[in-house]
């Protein structure tokens, strides 16, 4: 889709809830409006990270799948 990504977090090999925990830590050090791309291979993250983003006020921009890798794009609010 071509998002302008400011940072990338590689959470492949981690299972729930670690991708969400790592995402929260990464977003803490980012500026409002910056975009984080999370790479994960945990299918649960496709549901967990969007729910987590909404509950924390961050914005889900999109989800893409590339083979076994799931790319989740979040904008820091």
mmCIF file of the N, C-alpha and C atoms, coordinates in Angstrom:
data_MODEL
# 
_entry.id   MODEL 
# 
loop_
_atom_site.group_PDB 
_atom_site.id 
_atom_site.type_symbol 
_atom_site.label_atom_id 
_atom_site.label_alt_id 
_atom_site.label_comp_id 
_atom_site.label_asym_id 
_atom_site.label_entity_id 
_atom_site.label_seq_id 
_atom_site.pdbx_PDB_ins_code 
_atom_site.Cartn_x 
_atom_site.Cartn_y 
_atom_site.Cartn_z 
_atom_site.occupancy 
_atom_site.B_iso_or_equiv 
_atom_site.pdbx_formal_charge 
_atom_site.auth_seq_id 
_atom_site.auth_comp_id 
_atom_site.auth_asym_id 
_atom_site.auth_atom_id 
_atom_site.pdbx_PDB_model_num 
ATOM 1   N N  . UNK A 1 1  ? 0.818  -1.201  0.000  1.00 0.00 ? 1  UNK A N  1 
ATOM 2   C CA . UNK A 1 1  ? 0.000  0.000   0.000  1.00 0.00 ? 1  UNK A CA 1 
ATOM 3   C C  . UNK A 1 1  ? 0.856  1.256   0.000  1.00 0.00 ? 1  UNK A C  1 
ATOM 4   N N  . UNK A 1 2  ? 2.066  1.151   0.469  1.00 0.00 ? 2  UNK A N  1 
ATOM 5   C CA . UNK A 1 2  ? 2.982  2.268   0.389  1.00 0.00 ? 2  UNK A CA 1 
ATOM 6   C C  . UNK A 1 2  ? 2.831  3.301   1.483  1.00 0.00 ? 2  UNK A C  1 
ATOM 7   N N  . UNK A 1 3  ? 2.852  2.864   2.718  1.00 0.00 ? 3  UNK A N  1 
ATOM 8   C CA . UNK A 1 3  ? 2.813  3.798   3.835  1.00 0.00 ? 3  UNK A CA 1 
ATOM 9   C C  . UNK A 1 3  ? 4.193  4.412   4.023  1.00 0.00 ? 3  UNK A C  1 
ATOM 10  N N  . UNK A 1 4  ? 4.226  5.647   4.476  1.00 0.00 ? 4  UNK A N  1 
ATOM 11  C CA . UNK A 1 4  ? 5.494  6.299   4.805  1.00 0.00 ? 4  UNK A CA 1 
ATOM 12  C C  . UNK A 1 4  ? 5.874  5.872   6.224  1.00 0.00 ? 4  UNK A C  1 
ATOM 13  N N  . UNK A 1 5  ? 6.753  4.882   6.322  1.00 0.00 ? 5  UNK A N  1 
ATOM 14  C CA . UNK A 1 5  ? 7.092  4.259   7.604  1.00 0.00 ? 5  UNK A CA 1 
ATOM 15  C C  . UNK A 1 5  ? 8.269  4.988   8.247  1.00 0.00 ? 5  UNK A C  1 
ATOM 16  N N  . UNK A 1 6  ? 8.098  5.356   9.524  1.00 0.00 ? 6  UNK A N  1 
ATOM 17  C CA . UNK A 1 6  ? 9.170  6.017   10.268 1.00 0.00 ? 6  UNK A CA 1 
ATOM 18  C C  . UNK A 1 6  ? 10.055 5.018   11.004 1.00 0.00 ? 6  UNK A C  1 
ATOM 19  N N  . UNK A 1 7  ? 9.445  3.925   11.470 1.00 0.00 ? 7  UNK A N  1 
ATOM 20  C CA . UNK A 1 7  ? 10.198 2.877   12.170 1.00 0.00 ? 7  UNK A CA 1 
ATOM 21  C C  . UNK A 1 7  ? 9.606  1.524   11.858 1.00 0.00 ? 7  UNK A C  1 
ATOM 22  N N  . UNK A 1 8  ? 10.466 0.506   12.002 1.00 0.00 ? 8  UNK A N  1 
ATOM 23  C CA . UNK A 1 8  ? 10.014 -0.869  11.795 1.00 0.00 ? 8  UNK A CA 1 
ATOM 24  C C  . UNK A 1 8  ? 10.367 -1.679  13.035 1.00 0.00 ? 8  UNK A C  1 
ATOM 25  N N  . UNK A 1 9  ? 9.421  -2.484  13.477 1.00 0.00 ? 9  UNK A N  1 
ATOM 26  C CA . UNK A 1 9  ? 9.614  -3.370  14.628 1.00 0.00 ? 9  UNK A CA 1 
ATOM 27  C C  . UNK A 1 9  ? 9.482  -4.803  14.141 1.00 0.00 ? 9  UNK A C  1 
ATOM 28  N N  . UNK A 1 10 ? 10.539 -5.583  14.318 1.00 0.00 ? 10 UNK A N  1 
ATOM 29  C CA . UNK A 1 10 ? 10.509 -6.984  13.914 1.00 0.00 ? 10 UNK A CA 1 
ATOM 30  C C  . UNK A 1 10 ? 10.126 -7.835  15.124 1.00 0.00 ? 10 UNK A C  1 
ATOM 31  N N  . UNK A 1 11 ? 8.871  -8.266  15.145 1.00 0.00 ? 11 UNK A N  1 
ATOM 32  C CA . UNK A 1 11 ? 8.366  -9.093  16.247 1.00 0.00 ? 11 UNK A CA 1 
ATOM 33  C C  . UNK A 1 11 ? 8.143  -10.530 15.797 1.00 0.00 ? 11 UNK A C  1 
ATOM 34  N N  . UNK A 1 12 ? 8.772  -10.913 14.683 1.00 0.00 ? 12 UNK A N  1 
ATOM 35  C CA . UNK A 1 12 ? 8.622  -12.284 14.204 1.00 0.00 ? 12 UNK A CA 1 
ATOM 36  C C  . UNK A 1 12 ? 9.259  -13.240 15.213 1.00 0.00 ? 12 UNK A C  1 
ATOM 37  N N  . UNK A 1 13 ? 8.613  -14.378 15.408 1.00 0.00 ? 13 UNK A N  1 
ATOM 38  C CA . UNK A 1 13 ? 9.102  -15.364 16.364 1.00 0.00 ? 13 UNK A CA 1 
ATOM 39  C C  . UNK A 1 13 ? 8.553  -15.145 17.769 1.00 0.00 ? 13 UNK A C  1 
ATOM 40  N N  . UNK A 1 14 ? 7.839  -14.037 17.979 1.00 0.00 ? 14 UNK A N  1 
ATOM 41  C CA . UNK A 1 14 ? 7.248  -13.754 19.289 1.00 0.00 ? 14 UNK A CA 1 
ATOM 42  C C  . UNK A 1 14 ? 5.765  -14.086 19.238 1.00 0.00 ? 14 UNK A C  1 
ATOM 43  N N  . UNK A 1 15 ? 5.243  -14.617 20.338 1.00 0.00 ? 15 UNK A N  1 
ATOM 44  C CA . UNK A 1 15 ? 3.816  -14.918 20.383 1.00 0.00 ? 15 UNK A CA 1 
ATOM 45  C C  . UNK A 1 15 ? 3.119  -13.984 21.363 1.00 0.00 ? 15 UNK A C  1 
ATOM 46  N N  . UNK A 1 16 ? 1.817  -13.910 21.221 1.00 0.00 ? 16 UNK A N  1 
ATOM 47  C CA . UNK A 1 16 ? 0.975  -13.036 22.038 1.00 0.00 ? 16 UNK A CA 1 
ATOM 48  C C  . UNK A 1 16 ? 1.271  -13.274 23.525 1.00 0.00 ? 16 UNK A C  1 
ATOM 49  N N  . UNK A 1 17 ? 1.449  -12.229 24.335 1.00 0.00 ? 17 UNK A N  1 
ATOM 50  C CA . UNK A 1 17 ? 1.191  -10.818 24.049 1.00 0.00 ? 17 UNK A CA 1 
ATOM 51  C C  . UNK A 1 17 ? 2.439  -10.009 23.676 1.00 0.00 ? 17 UNK A C  1 
ATOM 52  N N  . UNK A 1 18 ? 3.560  -10.670 23.425 1.00 0.00 ? 18 UNK A N  1 
ATOM 53  C CA . UNK A 1 18 ? 4.821  -9.935  23.226 1.00 0.00 ? 18 UNK A CA 1 
ATOM 54  C C  . UNK A 1 18 ? 4.805  -8.943  22.056 1.00 0.00 ? 18 UNK A C  1 
ATOM 55  N N  . UNK A 1 19 ? 4.191  -9.249  20.901 1.00 0.00 ? 19 UNK A N  1 
ATOM 56  C CA . UNK A 1 19 ? 4.162  -8.224  19.857 1.00 0.00 ? 19 UNK A CA 1 
ATOM 57  C C  . UNK A 1 19 ? 3.489  -6.920  20.325 1.00 0.00 ? 19 UNK A C  1 
ATOM 58  N N  . UNK A 1 20 ? 2.413  -7.029  21.114 1.00 0.00 ? 20 UNK A N  1 
ATOM 59  C CA . UNK A 1 20 ? 1.747  -5.833  21.639 1.00 0.00 ? 20 UNK A CA 1 
ATOM 60  C C  . UNK A 1 20 ? 2.625  -5.103  22.645 1.00 0.00 ? 20 UNK A C  1 
ATOM 61  N N  . UNK A 1 21 ? 3.303  -5.856  23.498 1.00 0.00 ? 21 UNK A N  1 
ATOM 62  C CA . UNK A 1 21 ? 4.195  -5.253  24.497 1.00 0.00 ? 21 UNK A CA 1 
ATOM 63  C C  . UNK A 1 21 ? 5.326  -4.506  23.798 1.00 0.00 ? 21 UNK A C  1 
ATOM 64  N N  . UNK A 1 22 ? 5.962  -5.151  22.822 1.00 0.00 ? 22 UNK A N  1 
ATOM 65  C CA . UNK A 1 22 ? 7.063  -4.516  22.088 1.00 0.00 ? 22 UNK A CA 1 
ATOM 66  C C  . UNK A 1 22 ? 6.568  -3.292  21.308 1.00 0.00 ? 22 UNK A C  1 
ATOM 67  N N  . UNK A 1 23 ? 5.361  -3.388  20.756 1.00 0.00 ? 23 UNK A N  1 
ATOM 68  C CA . UNK A 1 23 ? 4.778  -2.258  20.023 1.00 0.00 ? 23 UNK A CA 1 
ATOM 69  C C  . UNK A 1 23 ? 4.575  -1.065  20.955 1.00 0.00 ? 23 UNK A C  1 
ATOM 70  N N  . UNK A 1 24 ? 4.029  -1.321  22.139 1.00 0.00 ? 24 UNK A N  1 
ATOM 71  C CA . UNK A 1 24 ? 3.802  -0.244  23.105 1.00 0.00 ? 24 UNK A CA 1 
ATOM 72  C C  . UNK A 1 24 ? 5.113  0.440   23.473 1.00 0.00 ? 24 UNK A C  1 
ATOM 73  N N  . UNK A 1 25 ? 6.152  -0.343  23.716 1.00 0.00 ? 25 UNK A N  1 
ATOM 74  C CA . UNK A 1 25 ? 7.458  0.222   24.074 1.00 0.00 ? 25 UNK A CA 1 
ATOM 75  C C  . UNK A 1 25 ? 8.038  1.042   22.926 1.00 0.00 ? 25 UNK A C  1 
ATOM 76  N N  . UNK A 1 26 ? 7.891  0.558   21.706 1.00 0.00 ? 26 UNK A N  1 
ATOM 77  C CA . UNK A 1 26 ? 8.421  1.260   20.537 1.00 0.00 ? 26 UNK A CA 1 
ATOM 78  C C  . UNK A 1 26 ? 7.686  2.585   20.323 1.00 0.00 ? 26 UNK A C  1 
ATOM 79  N N  . UNK A 1 27 ? 6.365  2.563   20.445 1.00 0.00 ? 27 UNK A N  1 
ATOM 80  C CA . UNK A 1 27 ? 5.577  3.777   20.233 1.00 0.00 ? 27 UNK A CA 1 
ATOM 81  C C  . UNK A 1 27 ? 5.876  4.855   21.270 1.00 0.00 ? 27 UNK A C  1 
ATOM 82  N N  . UNK A 1 28 ? 6.264  4.450   22.484 1.00 0.00 ? 28 UNK A N  1 
ATOM 83  C CA . UNK A 1 28 ? 6.584  5.422   23.537 1.00 0.00 ? 28 UNK A CA 1 
ATOM 84  C C  . UNK A 1 28 ? 7.676  6.393   23.100 1.00 0.00 ? 28 UNK A C  1 
ATOM 85  N N  . UNK A 1 29 ? 8.623  5.910   22.315 1.00 0.00 ? 29 UNK A N  1 
ATOM 86  C CA . UNK A 1 29 ? 9.757  6.748   21.917 1.00 0.00 ? 29 UNK A CA 1 
ATOM 87  C C  . UNK A 1 29 ? 9.540  7.436   20.569 1.00 0.00 ? 29 UNK A C  1 
ATOM 88  N N  . UNK A 1 30 ? 8.320  7.332   20.029 1.00 0.00 ? 30 UNK A N  1 
ATOM 89  C CA . UNK A 1 30 ? 8.022  7.941   18.733 1.00 0.00 ? 30 UNK A CA 1 
ATOM 90  C C  . UNK A 1 30 ? 7.193  9.210   18.919 1.00 0.00 ? 30 UNK A C  1 
ATOM 91  N N  . UNK A 1 31 ? 7.203  10.060  17.899 1.00 0.00 ? 31 UNK A N  1 
ATOM 92  C CA . UNK A 1 31 ? 6.422  11.302  17.924 1.00 0.00 ? 31 UNK A CA 1 
ATOM 93  C C  . UNK A 1 31 ? 5.015  11.044  17.388 1.00 0.00 ? 31 UNK A C  1 
ATOM 94  N N  . UNK A 1 32 ? 4.079  11.869  17.818 1.00 0.00 ? 32 UNK A N  1 
ATOM 95  C CA . UNK A 1 32 ? 2.703  11.790  17.330 1.00 0.00 ? 32 UNK A CA 1 
ATOM 96  C C  . UNK A 1 32 ? 2.705  11.948  15.810 1.00 0.00 ? 32 UNK A C  1 
ATOM 97  N N  . UNK A 1 33 ? 1.948  11.093  15.151 1.00 0.00 ? 33 UNK A N  1 
ATOM 98  C CA . UNK A 1 33 ? 1.844  11.144  13.697 1.00 0.00 ? 33 UNK A CA 1 
ATOM 99  C C  . UNK A 1 33 ? 2.830  10.245  12.976 1.00 0.00 ? 33 UNK A C  1 
ATOM 100 N N  . UNK A 1 34 ? 3.824  9.727   13.701 1.00 0.00 ? 34 UNK A N  1 
ATOM 101 C CA . UNK A 1 34 ? 4.786  8.827   13.062 1.00 0.00 ? 34 UNK A CA 1 
ATOM 102 C C  . UNK A 1 34 ? 4.149  7.443   12.867 1.00 0.00 ? 34 UNK A C  1 
ATOM 103 N N  . UNK A 1 35 ? 4.641  6.735   11.855 1.00 0.00 ? 35 UNK A N  1 
ATOM 104 C CA . UNK A 1 35 ? 4.083  5.429   11.497 1.00 0.00 ? 35 UNK A CA 1 
ATOM 105 C C  . UNK A 1 35 ? 5.070  4.323   11.858 1.00 0.00 ? 35 UNK A C  1 
ATOM 106 N N  . UNK A 1 36 ? 4.543  3.308   12.533 1.00 0.00 ? 36 UNK A N  1 
ATOM 107 C CA . UNK A 1 36 ? 5.318  2.131   12.912 1.00 0.00 ? 36 UNK A CA 1 
ATOM 108 C C  . UNK A 1 36 ? 4.822  0.942   12.102 1.00 0.00 ? 36 UNK A C  1 
ATOM 109 N N  . UNK A 1 37 ? 5.756  0.233   11.482 1.00 0.00 ? 37 UNK A N  1 
ATOM 110 C CA . UNK A 1 37 ? 5.440  -1.012  10.783 1.00 0.00 ? 37 UNK A CA 1 
ATOM 111 C C  . UNK A 1 37 ? 5.880  -2.160  11.681 1.00 0.00 ? 37 UNK A C  1 
ATOM 112 N N  . UNK A 1 38 ? 4.935  -3.020  12.052 1.00 0.00 ? 38 UNK A N  1 
ATOM 113 C CA . UNK A 1 38 ? 5.239  -4.175  12.890 1.00 0.00 ? 38 UNK A CA 1 
ATOM 114 C C  . UNK A 1 38 ? 5.246  -5.410  11.997 1.00 0.00 ? 38 UNK A C  1 
ATOM 115 N N  . UNK A 1 39 ? 6.336  -6.165  12.046 1.00 0.00 ? 39 UNK A N  1 
ATOM 116 C CA . UNK A 1 39 ? 6.434  -7.430  11.326 1.00 0.00 ? 39 UNK A CA 1 
ATOM 117 C C  . UNK A 1 39 ? 6.203  -8.542  12.336 1.00 0.00 ? 39 UNK A C  1 
ATOM 118 N N  . UNK A 1 40 ? 5.251  -9.411  12.069 1.00 0.00 ? 40 UNK A N  1 
ATOM 119 C CA . UNK A 1 40 ? 4.961  -10.511 12.971 1.00 0.00 ? 40 UNK A CA 1 
ATOM 120 C C  . UNK A 1 40 ? 4.592  -11.752 12.168 1.00 0.00 ? 40 UNK A C  1 
ATOM 121 N N  . UNK A 1 41 ? 4.773  -12.905 12.779 1.00 0.00 ? 41 UNK A N  1 
ATOM 122 C CA . UNK A 1 41 ? 4.314  -14.143 12.159 1.00 0.00 ? 41 UNK A CA 1 
ATOM 123 C C  . UNK A 1 41 ? 3.297  -14.838 13.068 1.00 0.00 ? 41 UNK A C  1 
ATOM 124 N N  . UNK A 1 42 ? 2.812  -14.092 14.067 1.00 0.00 ? 42 UNK A N  1 
ATOM 125 C CA . UNK A 1 42 ? 1.805  -14.607 14.994 1.00 0.00 ? 42 UNK A CA 1 
ATOM 126 C C  . UNK A 1 42 ? 0.422  -14.184 14.492 1.00 0.00 ? 42 UNK A C  1 
ATOM 127 N N  . UNK A 1 43 ? -0.388 -15.138 13.971 1.00 0.00 ? 43 UNK A N  1 
ATOM 128 C CA . UNK A 1 43 ? -1.695 -14.774 13.416 1.00 0.00 ? 43 UNK A CA 1 
ATOM 129 C C  . UNK A 1 43 ? -2.611 -14.073 14.409 1.00 0.00 ? 43 UNK A C  1 
ATOM 130 N N  . UNK A 1 44 ? -2.424 -14.320 15.699 1.00 0.00 ? 44 UNK A N  1 
ATOM 131 C CA . UNK A 1 44 ? -3.250 -13.677 16.726 1.00 0.00 ? 44 UNK A CA 1 
ATOM 132 C C  . UNK A 1 44 ? -3.049 -12.156 16.698 1.00 0.00 ? 44 UNK A C  1 
ATOM 133 N N  . UNK A 1 45 ? -1.867 -11.715 16.296 1.00 0.00 ? 45 UNK A N  1 
ATOM 134 C CA . UNK A 1 45 ? -1.566 -10.281 16.258 1.00 0.00 ? 45 UNK A CA 1 
ATOM 135 C C  . UNK A 1 45 ? -2.471 -9.519  15.296 1.00 0.00 ? 45 UNK A C  1 
ATOM 136 N N  . UNK A 1 46 ? -2.990 -10.202 14.265 1.00 0.00 ? 46 UNK A N  1 
ATOM 137 C CA . UNK A 1 46 ? -3.890 -9.539  13.310 1.00 0.00 ? 46 UNK A CA 1 
ATOM 138 C C  . UNK A 1 46 ? -5.145 -9.032  14.003 1.00 0.00 ? 46 UNK A C  1 
ATOM 139 N N  . UNK A 1 47 ? -5.544 -9.712  15.070 1.00 0.00 ? 47 UNK A N  1 
ATOM 140 C CA . UNK A 1 47 ? -6.723 -9.271  15.828 1.00 0.00 ? 47 UNK A CA 1 
ATOM 141 C C  . UNK A 1 47 ? -6.310 -8.451  17.044 1.00 0.00 ? 47 UNK A C  1 
ATOM 142 N N  . UNK A 1 48 ? -5.263 -8.885  17.738 1.00 0.00 ? 48 UNK A N  1 
ATOM 143 C CA . UNK A 1 48 ? -4.848 -8.230  18.985 1.00 0.00 ? 48 UNK A CA 1 
ATOM 144 C C  . UNK A 1 48 ? -4.326 -6.811  18.782 1.00 0.00 ? 48 UNK A C  1 
ATOM 145 N N  . UNK A 1 49 ? -3.437 -6.613  17.817 1.00 0.00 ? 49 UNK A N  1 
ATOM 146 C CA . UNK A 1 49 ? -2.834 -5.289  17.653 1.00 0.00 ? 49 UNK A CA 1 
ATOM 147 C C  . UNK A 1 49 ? -3.841 -4.219  17.236 1.00 0.00 ? 49 UNK A C  1 
ATOM 148 N N  . UNK A 1 50 ? -4.771 -4.487  16.308 1.00 0.00 ? 50 UNK A N  1 
ATOM 149 C CA . UNK A 1 50 ? -5.783 -3.470  16.020 1.00 0.00 ? 50 UNK A CA 1 
ATOM 150 C C  . UNK A 1 50 ? -6.652 -3.125  17.230 1.00 0.00 ? 50 UNK A C  1 
ATOM 151 N N  . UNK A 1 51 ? -7.039 -4.133  18.018 1.00 0.00 ? 51 UNK A N  1 
ATOM 152 C CA . UNK A 1 51 ? -7.834 -3.888  19.226 1.00 0.00 ? 51 UNK A CA 1 
ATOM 153 C C  . UNK A 1 51 ? -7.022 -3.074  20.223 1.00 0.00 ? 51 UNK A C  1 
ATOM 154 N N  . UNK A 1 52 ? -5.754 -3.446  20.402 1.00 0.00 ? 52 UNK A N  1 
ATOM 155 C CA . UNK A 1 52 ? -4.872 -2.708  21.311 1.00 0.00 ? 52 UNK A CA 1 
ATOM 156 C C  . UNK A 1 52 ? -4.724 -1.262  20.839 1.00 0.00 ? 52 UNK A C  1 
ATOM 157 N N  . UNK A 1 53 ? -4.511 -1.063  19.536 1.00 0.00 ? 53 UNK A N  1 
ATOM 158 C CA . UNK A 1 53 ? -4.328 0.292   18.999 1.00 0.00 ? 53 UNK A CA 1 
ATOM 159 C C  . UNK A 1 53 ? -5.557 1.152   19.279 1.00 0.00 ? 53 UNK A C  1 
ATOM 160 N N  . UNK A 1 54 ? -6.740 0.595   19.033 1.00 0.00 ? 54 UNK A N  1 
ATOM 161 C CA . UNK A 1 54 ? -7.967 1.355   19.261 1.00 0.00 ? 54 UNK A CA 1 
ATOM 162 C C  . UNK A 1 54 ? -8.135 1.701   20.735 1.00 0.00 ? 54 UNK A C  1 
ATOM 163 N N  . UNK A 1 55 ? -7.818 0.760   21.617 1.00 0.00 ? 55 UNK A N  1 
ATOM 164 C CA . UNK A 1 55 ? -7.993 0.994   23.059 1.00 0.00 ? 55 UNK A CA 1 
ATOM 165 C C  . UNK A 1 55 ? -6.985 1.998   23.607 1.00 0.00 ? 55 UNK A C  1 
ATOM 166 N N  . UNK A 1 56 ? -5.863 2.187   22.903 1.00 0.00 ? 56 UNK A N  1 
ATOM 167 C CA . UNK A 1 56 ? -4.844 3.134   23.369 1.00 0.00 ? 56 UNK A CA 1 
ATOM 168 C C  . UNK A 1 56 ? -4.887 4.447   22.593 1.00 0.00 ? 56 UNK A C  1 
ATOM 169 N N  . UNK A 1 57 ? -5.823 4.566   21.645 1.00 0.00 ? 57 UNK A N  1 
ATOM 170 C CA . UNK A 1 57 ? -5.963 5.807   20.902 1.00 0.00 ? 57 UNK A CA 1 
ATOM 171 C C  . UNK A 1 57 ? -5.062 5.916   19.685 1.00 0.00 ? 57 UNK A C  1 
ATOM 172 N N  . UNK A 1 58 ? -4.273 4.893   19.408 1.00 0.00 ? 58 UNK A N  1 
ATOM 173 C CA . UNK A 1 58 ? -3.434 4.905   18.210 1.00 0.00 ? 58 UNK A CA 1 
ATOM 174 C C  . UNK A 1 58 ? -4.282 4.441   17.024 1.00 0.00 ? 58 UNK A C  1 
ATOM 175 N N  . UNK A 1 59 ? -3.799 4.681   15.806 1.00 0.00 ? 59 UNK A N  1 
ATOM 176 C CA . UNK A 1 59 ? -4.630 4.428   14.633 1.00 0.00 ? 59 UNK A CA 1 
ATOM 177 C C  . UNK A 1 59 ? -4.055 3.315   13.773 1.00 0.00 ? 59 UNK A C  1 
ATOM 178 N N  . UNK A 1 60 ? -4.893 2.332   13.476 1.00 0.00 ? 60 UNK A N  1 
ATOM 179 C CA . UNK A 1 60 ? -4.522 1.262   12.553 1.00 0.00 ? 60 UNK A CA 1 
ATOM 180 C C  . UNK A 1 60 ? -4.648 1.803   11.140 1.00 0.00 ? 60 UNK A C  1 
ATOM 181 N N  . UNK A 1 61 ? -3.549 1.760   10.384 1.00 0.00 ? 61 UNK A N  1 
ATOM 182 C CA . UNK A 1 61 ? -3.569 2.220   8.998  1.00 0.00 ? 61 UNK A CA 1 
ATOM 183 C C  . UNK A 1 61 ? -3.852 1.073   8.038  1.00 0.00 ? 61 UNK A C  1 
ATOM 184 N N  . UNK A 1 62 ? -3.345 -0.115  8.367  1.00 0.00 ? 62 UNK A N  1 
ATOM 185 C CA . UNK A 1 62 ? -3.570 -1.238  7.482  1.00 0.00 ? 62 UNK A CA 1 
ATOM 186 C C  . UNK A 1 62 ? -2.827 -2.478  7.917  1.00 0.00 ? 62 UNK A C  1 
ATOM 187 N N  . UNK A 1 63 ? -3.216 -3.584  7.309  1.00 0.00 ? 63 UNK A N  1 
ATOM 188 C CA . UNK A 1 63 ? -2.577 -4.882  7.543  1.00 0.00 ? 63 UNK A CA 1 
ATOM 189 C C  . UNK A 1 63 ? -2.312 -5.509  6.183  1.00 0.00 ? 63 UNK A C  1 
ATOM 190 N N  . UNK A 1 64 ? -1.087 -5.977  5.986  1.00 0.00 ? 64 UNK A N  1 
ATOM 191 C CA . UNK A 1 64 ? -0.717 -6.664  4.748  1.00 0.00 ? 64 UNK A CA 1 
ATOM 192 C C  . UNK A 1 64 ? -0.099 -8.007  5.123  1.00 0.00 ? 64 UNK A C  1 
ATOM 193 N N  . UNK A 1 65 ? -0.292 -8.988  4.275  1.00 0.00 ? 65 UNK A N  1 
ATOM 194 C CA . UNK A 1 65 ? 0.330  -10.288 4.501  1.00 0.00 ? 65 UNK A CA 1 
ATOM 195 C C  . UNK A 1 65 ? 1.248  -10.605 3.337  1.00 0.00 ? 65 UNK A C  1 
ATOM 196 N N  . UNK A 1 66 ? 2.461  -11.033 3.691  1.00 0.00 ? 66 UNK A N  1 
ATOM 197 C CA . UNK A 1 66 ? 3.479  -11.367 2.699  1.00 0.00 ? 66 UNK A CA 1 
ATOM 198 C C  . UNK A 1 66 ? 4.025  -12.740 3.081  1.00 0.00 ? 66 UNK A C  1 
ATOM 199 N N  . UNK A 1 67 ? 3.418  -13.796 2.536  1.00 0.00 ? 67 UNK A N  1 
ATOM 200 C CA . UNK A 1 67 ? 3.808  -15.144 2.943  1.00 0.00 ? 67 UNK A CA 1 
ATOM 201 C C  . UNK A 1 67 ? 3.393  -15.375 4.383  1.00 0.00 ? 67 UNK A C  1 
ATOM 202 N N  . UNK A 1 68 ? 4.362  -15.748 5.223  1.00 0.00 ? 68 UNK A N  1 
ATOM 203 C CA . UNK A 1 68 ? 4.065  -15.980 6.640  1.00 0.00 ? 68 UNK A CA 1 
ATOM 204 C C  . UNK A 1 68 ? 4.207  -14.709 7.467  1.00 0.00 ? 68 UNK A C  1 
ATOM 205 N N  . UNK A 1 69 ? 4.726  -13.632 6.868  1.00 0.00 ? 69 UNK A N  1 
ATOM 206 C CA . UNK A 1 69 ? 4.912  -12.383 7.599  1.00 0.00 ? 69 UNK A CA 1 
ATOM 207 C C  . UNK A 1 69 ? 3.688  -11.497 7.462  1.00 0.00 ? 69 UNK A C  1 
ATOM 208 N N  . UNK A 1 70 ? 3.224  -11.019 8.606  1.00 0.00 ? 70 UNK A N  1 
ATOM 209 C CA . UNK A 1 70 ? 2.097  -10.083 8.662  1.00 0.00 ? 70 UNK A CA 1 
ATOM 210 C C  . UNK A 1 70 ? 2.681  -8.705  8.982  1.00 0.00 ? 70 UNK A C  1 
ATOM 211 N N  . UNK A 1 71 ? 2.324  -7.713  8.165  1.00 0.00 ? 71 UNK A N  1 
ATOM 212 C CA . UNK A 1 71 ? 2.794  -6.342  8.367  1.00 0.00 ? 71 UNK A CA 1 
ATOM 213 C C  . UNK A 1 71 ? 1.617  -5.521  8.860  1.00 0.00 ? 71 UNK A C  1 
ATOM 214 N N  . UNK A 1 72 ? 1.785  -4.914  10.031 1.00 0.00 ? 72 UNK A N  1 
ATOM 215 C CA . UNK A 1 72 ? 0.726  -4.102  10.620 1.00 0.00 ? 72 UNK A CA 1 
ATOM 216 C C  . UNK A 1 72 ? 1.259  -2.670  10.725 1.00 0.00 ? 72 UNK A C  1 
ATOM 217 N N  . UNK A 1 73 ? 0.494  -1.727  10.216 1.00 0.00 ? 73 UNK A N  1 
ATOM 218 C CA . UNK A 1 73 ? 0.913  -0.333  10.191 1.00 0.00 ? 73 UNK A CA 1 
ATOM 219 C C  . UNK A 1 73 ? 0.069  0.466   11.174 1.00 0.00 ? 73 UNK A C  1 
ATOM 220 N N  . UNK A 1 74 ? 0.733  1.110   12.142 1.00 0.00 ? 74 UNK A N  1 
ATOM 221 C CA . UNK A 1 74 ? 0.052  1.919   13.141 1.00 0.00 ? 74 UNK A CA 1 
ATOM 222 C C  . UNK A 1 74 ? 0.602  3.342   13.117 1.00 0.00 ? 74 UNK A C  1 
ATOM 223 N N  . UNK A 1 75 ? -0.309 4.303   13.334 1.00 0.00 ? 75 UNK A N  1 
ATOM 224 C CA . UNK A 1 75 ? 0.105  5.700   13.465 1.00 0.00 ? 75 UNK A CA 1 
ATOM 225 C C  . UNK A 1 75 ? -0.035 6.092   14.929 1.00 0.00 ? 75 UNK A C  1 
ATOM 226 N N  . UNK A 1 76 ? 1.019  6.679   15.484 1.00 0.00 ? 76 UNK A N  1 
ATOM 227 C CA . UNK A 1 76 ? 0.980  7.090   16.882 1.00 0.00 ? 76 UNK A CA 1 
ATOM 228 C C  . UNK A 1 76 ? 0.070  8.293   17.036 1.00 0.00 ? 76 UNK A C  1 
ATOM 229 N N  . UNK A 1 77 ? -0.812 8.215   18.027 1.00 0.00 ? 77 UNK A N  1 
ATOM 230 C CA . UNK A 1 77 ? -1.744 9.313   18.308 1.00 0.00 ? 77 UNK A CA 1 
ATOM 231 C C  . UNK A 1 77 ? -1.260 10.127  19.493 1.00 0.00 ? 77 UNK A C  1 
# 
